[in-house]
Amino acid sequence: MTATWRILAVLVVLTALVAPVGAQTPGESAQATLSLSAVLSGGGPLTGGLRWRVFGTQADPDGSHPLIVESGLAQPTLTIPPGDYVVHVAFGLASAAKRVTLGGEVRSERLTLSAGALRIEGTLADAPIEPSKLSLAIYVPQNRNPLGKLVYAQGKAGDIIGLPEGSYHIVSTYLDTVGAHSGVSAAGNSPKSAVLAPPAAIPSNSMVNADIKVISGKRIDVTIRHHCATLTSSLSIRLGPRRWPTPLSQCSLRVAT
């Protein structure tokens, strides 16, 4: 009998030694795996510009729902504890949400956005404008006012912007600067003390407006053409009792046409 118990004890020890590391204990709950993707209504899958957020369904005392996890990937795979959640996806100004109940399994969810997409580029003299030099603002017209409601500010060229179906007004501003000597600085009234001021950057803006209609399920590519001319003026500056009849410097201004 004693030999039998010894054999059983040895078997228990061996079983413990060969048990896989990290094996789930009976009291430990499994994790749920949630794979997410989004499509435009009537269109194909979205591959960028998405922001995913997963909220708990149980509200906090202040009425808000706790944010469990978020991701900026187009098709994230999230690992979270089983339970009830609200999955929210934002694509620019368009969004969709869905309530899901997760168990200890792998689950895939695809959310459909009733929206379209807008991609804006700018050109100057038929050459592309650097995105850093183009500022985009999108408005929703109201009561015959094209600038009725600002809905998207400081957009960048090349970005894919999600918008609900409807009419929009775009204001594209080309931002540039040109260097110029704006004058001289002096200490006292003696011309000998005159010192040329350092070059000053003079802002030069070209603004173009456009009306566009966004259709659900479609991406619209818009190219806005800016036109600029260069105006050069000469400055003659009086300093103290003496006047220079010839320009000390030239000031270049870029004027929108």
KABEL-V679444 format. One record per residue. N is the residue number from 1. RES is the residue in three letters. SS is DSSP state (h for helix, s for strand, l for the rest). OMEGA is omega in degrees with one decimal (999 if undefined). D_CENTER is the distance of its C-alpha to the mean C-alpha in Angstrom with 1 decimal. Layout:
# KABEL-V679444
n,res,ss,omega,d_center
N,RES,SS,OMEGA,D_CENTER
N,RES,SS,OMEGA,D_CENTER
This chain:
# KABEL-V679444
n,res,ss,omega,d_center
1,MET,l,179.2,75.0
2,THR,h,179.3,73.7
3,ALA,h,179.2,72.8
4,THR,h,179.1,70.8
5,TRP,h,178.2,68.7
6,ARG,h,178.9,68.2
7,ILE,h,179.0,66.9
8,LEU,h,-180.0,64.5
9,ALA,h,178.7,63.2
10,VAL,h,178.8,62.6
11,LEU,h,179.2,60.6
12,VAL,h,-179.8,58.4
13,VAL,h,179.4,57.6
14,LEU,h,178.3,56.9
15,THR,h,179.2,54.5
16,ALA,h,-178.0,52.6
17,LEU,h,-176.4,52.4
18,VAL,h,179.0,51.1
19,ALA,l,-178.7,48.6
20,PRO,l,178.2,44.9
21,VAL,l,178.1,42.9
22,GLY,l,179.7,40.3
23,ALA,l,-176.8,42.1
24,GLN,l,176.2,41.2
25,THR,l,-177.7,43.8
26,PRO,l,-177.5,45.1
27,GLY,l,-175.3,43.4
28,GLU,l,-179.1,40.0
29,SER,l,179.3,37.4
30,ALA,l,176.1,35.5
31,GLN,s,177.6,31.7
32,ALA,s,177.3,29.8
33,THR,s,-176.1,27.3
34,LEU,s,176.7,24.6
35,SER,s,-172.4,22.9
36,LEU,s,173.5,20.0
37,SER,s,-177.8,18.7
38,ALA,s,177.2,17.5
39,VAL,s,170.9,18.7
40,LEU,s,178.0,18.5
41,SER,l,-178.7,21.8
42,GLY,l,-178.4,24.1
43,GLY,l,-177.6,21.7
44,GLY,l,-179.9,21.0
45,PRO,s,178.6,18.9
46,LEU,l,-176.0,15.1
47,THR,l,179.0,14.2
48,GLY,l,178.1,10.5
49,GLY,l,-176.8,7.2
50,LEU,s,173.0,9.3
51,ARG,s,-179.1,9.8
52,TRP,s,174.4,13.6
53,ARG,s,176.7,15.8
54,VAL,s,-177.1,19.6
55,PHE,s,170.4,21.7
56,GLY,s,-178.8,25.5
57,THR,s,-179.7,27.6
58,GLN,s,-177.0,29.9
59,ALA,s,173.9,28.7
60,ASP,l,179.8,29.2
61,PRO,l,-179.9,31.8
62,ASP,l,177.3,29.2
63,GLY,l,179.8,28.2
64,SER,l,178.6,24.8
65,HIS,s,-176.0,24.2
66,PRO,s,175.3,23.6
67,LEU,s,-177.0,20.4
68,ILE,s,-178.4,21.9
69,VAL,s,176.0,19.1
70,GLU,s,-177.6,15.4
71,SER,s,175.8,13.6
72,GLY,l,177.9,10.4
73,LEU,l,179.3,12.9
74,ALA,l,-178.9,13.6
75,GLN,l,-176.5,17.2
76,PRO,l,170.7,17.8
77,THR,s,-172.5,21.4
78,LEU,s,176.2,22.1
79,THR,s,-177.1,25.4
80,ILE,s,178.7,26.4
81,PRO,s,175.9,29.8
82,PRO,l,179.2,31.4
83,GLY,s,179.9,31.1
84,ASP,s,-176.5,29.5
85,TYR,s,170.5,25.7
86,VAL,s,179.4,23.2
87,VAL,s,-178.4,20.3
88,HIS,s,176.9,17.2
89,VAL,s,178.5,14.2
90,ALA,s,177.4,11.3
91,PHE,s,-172.8,9.8
92,GLY,l,179.5,7.9
93,LEU,l,179.8,11.1
94,ALA,s,-179.5,13.4
95,SER,s,176.1,14.7
96,ALA,s,-179.0,17.9
97,ALA,s,179.2,20.1
98,LYS,s,177.0,23.3
99,ARG,s,-179.5,25.9
100,VAL,s,174.1,27.4
101,THR,s,-175.0,30.4
102,LEU,s,170.8,30.4
103,GLY,l,-179.8,33.5
104,GLY,l,-177.6,34.2
105,GLU,l,174.9,33.0
106,VAL,s,-177.0,30.3
107,ARG,s,178.3,28.5
108,SER,s,178.5,25.9
109,GLU,s,176.7,24.0
110,ARG,s,-179.7,22.1
111,LEU,s,-178.9,20.4
112,THR,s,179.9,20.4
113,LEU,s,175.6,17.9
114,SER,l,-174.1,19.7
115,ALA,l,172.3,17.1
116,GLY,s,-178.6,16.4
117,ALA,s,-177.4,13.7
118,LEU,s,177.0,13.2
119,ARG,s,-172.5,12.6
120,ILE,s,173.3,13.6
121,GLU,s,178.0,15.5
122,GLY,s,176.1,17.8
123,THR,s,175.2,21.3
124,LEU,s,-175.8,23.9
125,ALA,l,177.9,27.4
126,ASP,l,176.2,26.3
127,ALA,s,-179.5,24.3
128,PRO,s,176.4,20.5
129,ILE,l,176.9,18.7
130,GLU,l,-179.2,16.6
131,PRO,h,-179.1,12.9
132,SER,h,-178.2,13.4
133,LYS,h,-179.7,16.2
134,LEU,s,177.6,14.5
135,SER,s,-175.5,13.0
136,LEU,s,174.6,12.3
137,ALA,s,-177.6,13.2
138,ILE,s,-178.4,14.0
139,TYR,s,169.1,17.1
140,VAL,s,-179.8,19.3
141,PRO,s,178.0,22.9
142,GLN,s,176.4,25.5
143,ASN,l,178.3,29.2
144,ARG,l,176.1,29.2
145,ASN,s,-177.3,26.8
146,PRO,s,179.4,23.9
147,LEU,s,-174.4,21.9
148,GLY,s,-176.2,22.8
149,LYS,s,177.0,19.7
150,LEU,s,-177.7,16.3
151,VAL,s,-179.7,13.7
152,TYR,s,-176.2,10.5
153,ALA,s,174.4,10.6
154,GLN,s,174.2,9.5
155,GLY,s,-178.6,7.7
156,LYS,l,177.0,8.2
157,ALA,l,179.6,10.9
158,GLY,l,177.5,10.8
159,ASP,l,173.4,7.5
160,ILE,s,-173.1,8.9
161,ILE,s,176.7,8.5
162,GLY,s,-178.7,10.8
163,LEU,s,171.9,13.4
164,PRO,l,-178.7,16.8
165,GLU,l,-179.9,19.7
166,GLY,s,-179.1,21.0
167,SER,s,-177.6,21.3
168,TYR,s,177.1,18.8
169,HIS,s,-177.2,19.3
170,ILE,s,172.5,17.0
171,VAL,s,-179.5,17.6
172,SER,s,-179.0,16.8
173,THR,s,177.1,17.9
174,TYR,s,-175.9,19.0
175,LEU,s,179.4,19.2
176,ASP,s,175.8,22.1
177,THR,s,174.5,24.9
178,VAL,s,-178.5,28.5
179,GLY,s,179.9,30.8
180,ALA,s,169.4,34.2
181,HIS,l,-175.2,37.1
182,SER,l,-179.4,37.2
183,GLY,l,178.6,40.7
184,VAL,s,173.3,42.9
185,SER,s,-175.9,43.5
186,ALA,l,172.4,47.0
187,ALA,l,-177.0,49.1
188,GLY,l,-175.6,52.2
189,ASN,l,-176.8,53.8
190,SER,l,178.0,54.9
191,PRO,h,-179.0,53.3
192,LYS,h,-177.7,53.7
193,SER,h,-178.4,51.1
194,ALA,l,179.1,48.5
195,VAL,s,178.7,45.4
196,LEU,s,177.5,42.7
197,ALA,l,177.8,39.4
198,PRO,l,178.8,36.4
199,PRO,l,178.5,34.2
200,ALA,s,178.2,31.8
201,ALA,s,-178.3,28.4
202,ILE,s,-178.7,28.5
203,PRO,s,-179.8,25.3
204,SER,s,-174.3,25.4
205,ASN,s,170.6,23.2
206,SER,s,-175.7,23.4
207,MET,s,-179.5,22.0
208,VAL,s,179.0,22.0
209,ASN,s,178.7,21.7
210,ALA,s,175.5,21.4
211,ASP,s,-175.6,22.0
212,ILE,s,176.2,20.6
213,LYS,s,-179.8,21.3
214,VAL,s,-178.9,19.0
215,ILE,l,-178.1,21.1
216,SER,l,177.3,20.5
217,GLY,l,-178.2,20.4
218,LYS,l,173.7,19.7
219,ARG,s,-178.6,17.1
220,ILE,s,176.2,17.8
221,ASP,s,-176.8,17.4
222,VAL,s,174.1,18.0
223,THR,s,-179.3,19.3
224,ILE,s,-176.2,20.0
225,ARG,s,176.3,22.9
226,HIS,s,178.6,23.5
227,HIS,l,-179.6,27.1
228,CYS,s,173.1,28.2
229,ALA,s,-179.3,31.7
230,THR,s,178.6,33.1
231,LEU,s,179.5,35.7
232,THR,s,179.2,37.9
233,SER,s,178.9,40.2
234,SER,s,-179.1,42.8
235,LEU,s,173.1,43.4
236,SER,l,-168.8,46.8
237,ILE,l,175.0,46.8
238,ARG,s,177.3,49.8
239,LEU,s,-178.0,50.2
240,GLY,l,-175.8,53.3
241,PRO,l,-175.0,56.5
242,ARG,s,178.8,55.6
243,ARG,s,175.3,53.5
244,TRP,l,-178.6,52.1
245,PRO,l,179.2,52.7
246,THR,l,-177.0,50.3
247,PRO,l,172.3,46.6
248,LEU,l,-179.1,45.4
249,SER,s,176.7,42.0
250,GLN,s,179.4,39.9
251,CYS,s,-179.5,36.7
252,SER,s,177.8,34.3
253,LEU,s,175.8,32.2
254,ARG,s,-173.3,29.8
255,VAL,s,178.4,30.3
256,ALA,s,176.8,28.2
257,THR,l,999,30.4
